[in-house]
Every structure is written in structure tokens, then in C-alpha cells.
Amino acid sequence: MDRSLRAELMDEVDDVWSETIRHLPLVAGLQDQARGVSEFGAVIRTGDRGSEGMGFGRGRSERTSIAAAGGHLRIDRIANPDVIIRKGDKVVALDRGGTPAFEILSVDDRSHLRLICELGDA
């Protein structure tokens, strides 16, 4: 895909889906003094139903495993070059009712475009 087209597409997606996130860096459950608390815009999608398993047969229900919470956080690396997210950190979705918090379960930093974080309950 053309680089300028990719950047334009990311900008459009972020304009529609981005929300304000507060990042709480932690080490062993305590605030990480080397990384400060920050706020930035990012795409956070929850209610991922991709982990549903369909099982048919004796003794199986239609949905054998459902992800009740969690989701994914996608951070634009160009717009947020100083954000360092690690497994065990927490993020808070400030624009959502009740300001839900999530724990970072994993971080995929292989893309030069986005950091992709798997979220779980905090």
C-alpha cells in the first residue's frame, strides 16, 4: 500500500475512533518512576468476540469461551513517539462512561505504524 495513502487512512480512522487514554505505567504493581503518567488519543476497541469458540456436540454449549472484557488498544507511533507501554501497565478510557480501566496483557511493537496492545480487566 502506498505510504501516503496508509497515513491518510490511519488519520481518518483515528479521527472517527480515537479517544483519550490515560496511561499508568507500573512496575510490579507500583507506579514506574522512570515513565510518567501520560494522556493521548488512541483507538481502543472492546468487546472482542474473536475468541468465541463454537462447539457442537454432546456436552458442549454453543459458546465454549467468551471474552467477557478486554479488547485492543492501537496507538499511532508517529503521533505518540514517546509513549512506552509494557505488559502490566494500566490504561484508563477517559471518554467512556465510568472511565473503565484495563490492564495491558501484551504489547506488539513489530509494526512501525502502531503499537498494538491486548487489554484485560484491571
N, C-alpha and C positions, 0 to 999 in steps of 0.2 A: 504494500500500500504506500502511496506517495506520502512522504513525511509531512508536508504542509496539510494535506487532507486529513491525516491522522490527528495532527494537532488541532485542526478545526473541529473535527468530530469530538475529541475529548473536551474541548471548550464548551461545545453545545450540550454534551451530556452533563458536564459539571454545572452549567447554568440551570439546568432543569432539576437535577437530582442532588446537588451538593447541599450540605447542611453544616452548621457549626458544630465542631467537635472539640472537646477539651481532652487533652492527652495528659494522663497522670503517670509519669514514669516511676516504676517501682523496682526495687531490688530486694528479694526475699520478703516481699510484702510491705516494705518501708519505702518512703519517698527516696528516690535516687537523687542525691545532691549534685551529681555531675550533669544531670539533664533536668532542666527546669520544666515546670508545667507550662503548656502552650495551648493556644486555641487557633484553629484553622478550619478552612472549609474542605470537606471531602465527601465522597459518596459512600453512604452506609446503607446496606440492604439487609433487612432482617426477614425472618420467616422463611429461610431457605428450605424448600421442600425437596431438594435433590437427594437427600439422604433417606427418603422414604423407600422402604423395601416392599415390594408387592410379593406376597407369598400365598399361594393357593394350595390347598391340600389339607389332609387331616391334621387337626390340632394347630392350624395356623390361622392367624387373623389376616385380614386384607392388608393391614399396615403393620409390619413387624417392628419397624423402628421409625419414629418420627422425631425430627429435631424440633423440640419444643421452643427453643430460644436460640439466640446466636444469629450468625449471618456473616457478612463480609464487609470489610472496610477497604475502600480503594482510594489511595492518596496520590495526587498528582505530584510526582517527584520534581518537576520543573518549578511549579508554583510553591512547593514546600521543601526546598533542598536541605534545610537544617533539621528537619524532623527525623529523629532516630527512635524507632519503635522496636521494642523487644518483647519476646514471649513473657507473659506475666504482668505486663503493663495493663493499665485500665484506660478506657475511653468513655466519655460521657456525651450522649447525643443531646446537646443543649436546646435544639429547636423542637424537640418532641415533648409531648405532654408527660409529666412525671420525670423528665430528664433521666432516662434509663442509662445505666452503666453496664459496660461489657468488659470482659477480660480478653486480652489478646492471647489466643491459643497457639497461633503460629504466624510467621511473617515470611512471605515470599518476596524476596527482593531481586529476583532474577531479571525482571523487566526494567528497562531504562526509563519507562514511561510512568509506571505506577508501582507503589508498594501495595501489596495485597495481603490483608490480614484476616485470618479466620477469627471470628468472635464467639465467645461463650458467655454464660451468665457470670456476672461479677458478684 
